[in-house]
Amino acid sequence: MSKNKTMPPTVSVIRVFISSPSDVADERATVSEIIEEINKIGQKEKTIILQAVLWETDVHPAFSSDSQEVINEQVSDEYEIFVGIMWSKFGTPTKRAESGTVEEFRRAYRRFEKDHNSVTIMFYFKDTPIAPSRINTDEIIKIQSFRNELMDKGGLFKEFKSLDEFKALLRLNLTAMKNEWRSRISPLHISLSQKVQKQVGAEIDVSSTEDDELGYLELLELGIESFYKVTIVVGRMTNAMEELGKKTTRRTSDLKKMQHVDGLVWVKKVKSIAKKSAIDMEEYVARTETEIPLFSAALRDGIRSFGDLANLSTDFDADNIDDLQDSLGVVSGLKDAIIQTSQQIEMFMQTVDSLPRLTKRFIRAKRRTVAVLNRVIEEYQAGQLLAVEVERVIAQVISRANG
């Protein structure tokens, strides 16, 4: 046996079943990618891993009463986490339900009703525009009805607007669920499928990951630094908006002074003010458009670092509580700042949107400004949602460290 190899410890496998119609193929693939990334964290001390279960890879050709029943028979109820995803398609009807996805959810929910500890159900809805040529009113009505069914059953689902947002959200949620299932391993025996037994029964080569693996202090530092960068970017965008607000107030005051000016002189003076105001808005748009990607990148890095940190929860004990509490404070502070700034942006956007349509350039600048402000609000809403998830994950790790 080479020195870079070691026999694996006892490994428990948590299976994650992905259920969705066909229009979210990228998201389905992302679930498998995120699971692989989560499994790589803490490779040497691995005692629990996640395994994606998809009909594309885990169901072989066969016959039954219908194709959905083939999936039911082969997947059965051999999974611990159910991940449902929907966007614009409701799915193909089966003999037992309005769609395959709905049937799979209801099978999982029946298990949950019998024993809340038997399965964790997480559902996500993609909230992005649908191309007019792809809109099917009947499908949209069915999806809304299904959302109502989830709420009636006491379910809380999540929405996402981009693939990156879904990745970040899913990483945090799966990490939290992995840690939660870790506490259930003792009272519950989770057996290994033959496929996974073969994977983990062999020697694990750790040489490819141990040199690059970050420890919890490095992940903690990266997470705090990334969220600090987010705070700085939020500050710069807020300053840019406030500067535009002051200029807009000044231009509006100048316009009011023109009320007693008549004829062509009035037109020329108002056009001059409108030009200056358009330039103000164009400069704001240019500044903010450069900041939005920086906000997204820093937020994504911070989310990933804290997610990976939580994945090392077995490394924490009571001596690490202060570090974790500090991290929780950083995340909570960022969330509060985003909430406060979002409210300011919404009020300012209404102000800009109410400005008169003075000139062609002014109208164009006004529309671009409102569009950018909308983008910032959407980014902040995503950031707020992810910050809440990070808070929950860190709180979970603190709870485990406290014993």
C-alpha positions in Angstrom: 0.0 0.0 0.0 1.5 3.4 -1.0 2.0 6.0 1.7 -0.4 8.4 -0.1 -3.3 5.9 0.3 -5.3 4.9 3.3 -8.1 2.5 3.9 -11.4 4.4 4.2 -13.3 4.8 7.4 -16.8 3.6 7.8 -18.8 5.7 5.3 -22.5 6.5 5.4 -24.1 7.5 2.1 -26.9 10.1 2.0 -28.7 9.8 -1.3 -30.1 12.9 -3.0 -32.9 12.3 -5.5 -33.4 15.0 -8.1 -36.9 15.4 -9.4 -37.9 17.9 -12.1 -39.5 18.4 -15.6 -37.1 18.6 -18.6 -36.7 22.4 -18.8 -34.2 22.7 -15.9 -31.5 20.4 -17.3 -28.7 22.8 -16.2 -30.0 22.9 -12.7 -30.2 19.1 -12.6 -26.6 18.9 -13.7 -25.6 21.5 -11.1 -27.0 19.3 -8.3 -24.6 16.6 -9.2 -21.7 19.0 -9.5 -22.4 20.6 -6.1 -22.6 17.2 -4.5 -19.2 16.2 -5.9 -17.7 19.5 -4.6 -19.2 19.0 -1.1 -17.9 15.5 -0.9 -14.3 16.7 -1.7 -14.2 18.9 1.4 -12.6 17.0 4.3 -11.7 14.1 2.0 -9.3 12.4 4.5 -11.8 12.5 7.4 -14.8 11.6 5.3 -17.4 9.6 7.2 -20.5 10.7 5.3 -21.0 11.5 1.6 -23.8 12.6 -0.6 -24.8 10.6 -3.7 -26.9 12.1 -6.5 -29.8 9.9 -7.7 -31.1 10.7 -11.2 -33.3 8.7 -13.5 -30.8 9.4 -16.3 -28.0 7.6 -14.6 -29.6 5.3 -12.0 -32.5 3.8 -14.0 -32.0 1.2 -16.7 -34.4 0.5 -19.6 -37.3 -1.7 -18.5 -41.1 -2.1 -18.8 -43.9 -1.5 -16.4 -47.4 0.0 -16.4 -45.8 3.3 -17.6 -42.4 4.9 -17.8 -42.8 6.7 -14.5 -43.5 3.4 -12.8 -40.2 2.1 -14.1 -38.5 5.0 -12.3 -40.6 4.4 -9.2 -39.7 0.7 -9.1 -36.0 1.2 -9.6 -35.4 4.2 -7.4 -38.1 3.1 -4.9 -37.8 5.1 -1.7 -34.0 4.5 -1.4 -33.0 8.2 -0.8 -32.8 10.5 2.2 -33.1 13.9 0.5 -35.6 14.9 -2.2 -34.7 17.9 -4.3 -37.5 19.2 -6.6 -37.0 21.9 -9.2 -39.6 23.6 -11.5 -39.7 26.5 -13.9 -42.0 26.8 -16.9 -43.0 23.1 -17.5 -45.2 21.1 -15.2 -44.2 17.7 -16.7 -45.8 14.8 -18.4 -49.0 13.3 -16.8 -48.8 9.8 -15.4 -51.5 7.3 -14.6 -51.4 8.3 -10.9 -50.6 12.1 -10.9 -50.7 15.3 -13.0 -47.0 14.9 -13.8 -44.0 12.7 -13.0 -42.5 15.4 -10.8 -45.7 15.7 -8.8 -46.0 12.0 -8.4 -42.4 11.8 -7.2 -43.0 14.6 -4.7 -46.2 13.0 -3.3 -44.3 9.6 -2.9 -41.7 11.5 -0.8 -44.3 13.4 1.1 -46.1 10.2 2.1 -42.9 9.0 3.6 -42.5 12.3 5.4 -46.0 12.1 6.8 -45.3 8.6 8.2 -41.9 9.5 9.7 -40.5 13.1 9.6 -37.0 11.7 10.0 -37.1 9.4 7.0 -36.7 12.0 4.3 -35.9 15.7 3.9 -37.8 17.5 1.1 -36.5 20.6 -0.5 -38.2 22.3 -3.5 -36.9 25.1 -5.7 -38.7 27.3 -8.3 -36.9 29.1 -11.0 -38.1 32.7 -11.2 -36.8 34.0 -14.5 -38.7 35.3 -17.6 -40.0 32.8 -20.0 -39.7 33.4 -23.8 -43.1 34.2 -25.2 -42.9 31.3 -27.7 -42.5 28.9 -24.7 -45.3 30.2 -22.5 -48.0 27.7 -22.0 -50.8 29.2 -19.9 -52.2 25.8 -18.8 -48.7 24.8 -17.6 -48.3 28.0 -15.6 -51.7 27.5 -13.9 -50.8 24.0 -13.0 -47.4 25.1 -11.5 -49.1 27.8 -9.4 -51.6 25.2 -8.2 -48.8 22.9 -7.2 -47.1 25.8 -5.4 -50.3 26.3 -3.4 -50.3 22.5 -2.7 -46.8 22.7 -1.2 -47.9 25.7 1.0 -51.0 23.9 2.1 -48.9 20.9 3.2 -46.8 23.3 5.3 -43.9 23.4 2.8 -41.4 26.3 2.4 -39.9 26.4 -1.0 -37.1 28.6 -2.4 -37.0 30.7 -5.5 -33.9 31.6 -7.6 -33.2 33.9 -10.5 -30.0 32.6 -12.0 -27.9 29.4 -12.1 -25.2 31.0 -9.9 -27.8 31.9 -7.3 -29.2 28.3 -7.4 -25.7 26.9 -7.0 -24.9 29.1 -4.0 -28.3 28.3 -2.4 -28.1 24.6 -3.0 -24.5 24.4 -1.7 -25.6 25.9 1.6 -28.8 23.9 1.9 -27.2 20.5 1.1 -24.3 21.3 3.5 -26.9 22.0 6.2 -28.8 18.9 5.4 -25.6 16.8 5.4 -24.8 18.0 8.9 -28.4 17.4 10.0 -28.3 13.9 8.7 -25.0 13.3 10.4 -26.8 13.6 13.7 -29.3 11.0 12.5 -26.8 8.4 11.5 -26.6 6.8 14.9 -30.3 6.1 15.5 -30.8 5.3 11.8 -28.9 2.8 9.8 -28.3 4.1 6.3 -27.2 1.3 4.0 -24.9 1.5 1.1 -26.0 0.7 -2.4 -23.9 -1.8 -4.3 -22.6 1.0 -6.6 -21.5 3.1 -3.7 -20.1 0.2 -1.8 -17.7 -0.4 -4.7 -16.8 3.3 -4.7 -15.9 3.6 -1.1 -14.8 0.0 -0.4 -11.6 0.6 -2.4 -8.6 2.5 -1.2 -9.0 6.3 -1.2 -6.2 8.2 -2.9 -5.9 11.5 -1.0 -2.8 12.7 -2.6 -4.7 14.7 -5.2 -6.6 16.7 -2.7 -4.7 16.9 0.6 -2.1 19.4 -0.6 -4.8 21.9 -1.8 -7.4 21.4 0.9 -8.1 24.5 3.0 -8.4 24.2 6.8 -11.3 25.8 8.8 -9.2 28.9 9.7 -8.4 29.6 6.1 -12.0 29.1 5.0 -13.1 31.3 7.9 -10.7 34.0 6.8 -11.8 33.8 3.2 -15.4 34.0 4.1 -15.0 37.0 6.3 -12.7 38.8 3.7 -15.2 38.1 0.9 -18.2 39.4 2.9 -16.1 42.5 3.9 -15.5 43.1 0.1 -19.3 42.8 -0.4 -19.8 45.4 2.3 -17.3 47.7 0.6 -19.0 47.3 -2.8 -22.4 48.0 -1.2 -21.0 51.2 0.3 -19.6 52.4 -3.0 -22.9 51.7 -4.8 -24.8 53.5 -2.1 -22.5 56.5 -2.3 -23.0 56.6 -6.1 -26.8 56.5 -5.7 -26.7 59.2 -3.0 -24.5 61.4 -5.2 -27.0 61.0 -8.1 -29.8 61.8 -5.7 -28.2 65.1 -4.7 -27.6 66.1 -8.3 -31.1 65.2 -9.3 -32.5 67.4 -6.5 -30.3 70.2 -7.7 -31.4 69.8 -11.3 -35.1 69.7 -10.2 -34.6 72.9 -8.3 -33.0 74.5 -11.4 -36.1 73.4 -13.4 -38.5 75.0 -11.0 -36.6 78.3 -11.4 -37.4 78.3 -15.1 -41.2 78.6 -14.5 -41.2 82.3 -15.1 -39.0 82.1 -18.3 -41.0 82.2 -21.5 -40.7 81.0 -25.1 -37.6 79.7 -26.8 -35.3 80.8 -23.9 -37.2 78.4 -21.6 -36.9 75.5 -24.0 -33.1 76.0 -24.4 -32.5 76.3 -20.7 -34.6 73.3 -19.9 -32.8 71.2 -22.6 -29.5 72.3 -21.0 -30.6 71.1 -17.6 -32.0 67.9 -19.1 -28.6 67.2 -20.8 -26.7 67.7 -17.5 -29.2 65.4 -15.7 -28.9 62.8 -18.4 -25.1 62.9 -18.1 -25.5 62.5 -14.3 -27.6 59.3 -14.8 -25.3 57.9 -17.5 -22.3 58.3 -15.1 -24.2 56.6 -12.4 -25.1 53.7 -14.6 -21.5 53.3 -15.8 -20.2 53.2 -12.2 -22.9 50.8 -10.9 -22.6 48.4 -13.9 -18.9 47.9 -13.0 -19.8 47.3 -9.3 -22.6 44.7 -9.8 -20.2 41.9 -11.0 -17.8 42.7 -8.1 -20.7 42.3 -5.6 -21.8 39.0 -7.2 -18.3 37.6 -7.2 -17.4 38.5 -3.7 -20.8 37.2 -2.4 -20.3 34.0 -4.3 -16.8 33.5 -2.8 -18.1 34.2 0.7 -21.0 31.8 0.4 -18.8 29.1 -0.9 -16.2 29.6 1.9 -18.8 29.5 4.6 -20.5 26.5 3.0 -17.2 24.6 2.9 -16.5 25.7 6.5 -19.8 24.2 7.6 -18.9 21.0 5.8 -15.9 20.7 8.2 -18.2 20.9 11.2 -16.7 17.7 12.7 -13.5 19.7 13.2 -15.1 22.2 15.5 -15.5 22.1 19.3 -16.3 24.6 22.0 -12.9 26.3 21.6 -14.0 27.5 18.1 -17.2 29.1 19.3 -15.8 32.7 19.4 -14.6 32.5 15.8 -17.9 31.2 14.6 -19.8 33.8 16.6 -17.7 36.5 15.0 -18.5 35.0 11.6 -22.2 35.0 12.4 -21.9 38.7 13.3 -20.3 39.6 10.0 -23.0 37.8 8.0 -25.8 39.3 10.1 -24.3 42.8 9.7 -24.1 42.3 5.9 -27.7 41.1 5.7 -28.9 44.1 7.7 -27.0 46.5 5.5 -28.5 45.0 2.4 -32.0 45.2 3.8 -31.6 48.9 4.7 -29.9 49.8 1.4 -32.6 47.9 -0.6 -35.3 50.1 0.9 -33.4 53.3 0.0 -32.9 52.0 -3.6 -36.6 51.3 -4.0 -37.5 54.8 -2.9 -34.9 56.4 -5.1 -36.0 54.3 -8.1 -39.6 55.7 -7.7 -38.2 59.2 -7.7 -36.2 58.6 -10.9 -39.1 56.9 -12.6 -41.4 59.9 -11.8 -39.1 62.4 -13.5 -40.7 64.1 -16.6 -39.9 63.0 -20.1 -37.8 66.0 -21.2 -35.6 64.9 -24.1 -34.7 61.8 -26.0 -31.3 61.5 -24.2 -32.9 62.2 -20.9 -35.6 59.5 -21.4 -33.0 56.9 -22.4 -30.8 57.7 -19.4 -33.8 57.6 -17.1 -34.8 54.2 -18.4 -31.2 52.8 -18.1 -31.0 54.2 -14.5 -34.3 52.5 -13.5 -33.1 49.2 -15.1 -29.8 49.3 -13.2 -31.5 50.1 -10.0 -33.8 47.1 -10.6 -30.7 44.9 -11.2 -29.1 46.1 -7.9 -32.4 45.3 -6.0 -32.4 41.8 -7.5 -28.8 41.2 -6.6 -29.5 42.5 -3.1 -32.5 40.3 -2.7 -30.4 37.2 -3.7 -27.7 38.3 -1.3 -30.2 38.7 1.5 -31.6 35.3 0.9 -28.2 33.7 0.8 -27.1 35.6 3.9 -30.0 34.1 5.8 -29.0 30.6 4.7 -25.4 31.2 5.8 -26.7 32.4 9.2 -28.6 29.2 9.5 -25.6 27.0 8.5 -23.2 28.8 10.9 -25.8 28.6 13.7 -26.1 24.9 13.0 -22.3 24.4 13.3 -22.3 26.4 16.6 -25.0 24.2 18.0 -23.0 21.1 17.1 -19.8 22.5 18.5 -21.6 23.2 21.8 -22.7 19.6 21.9 
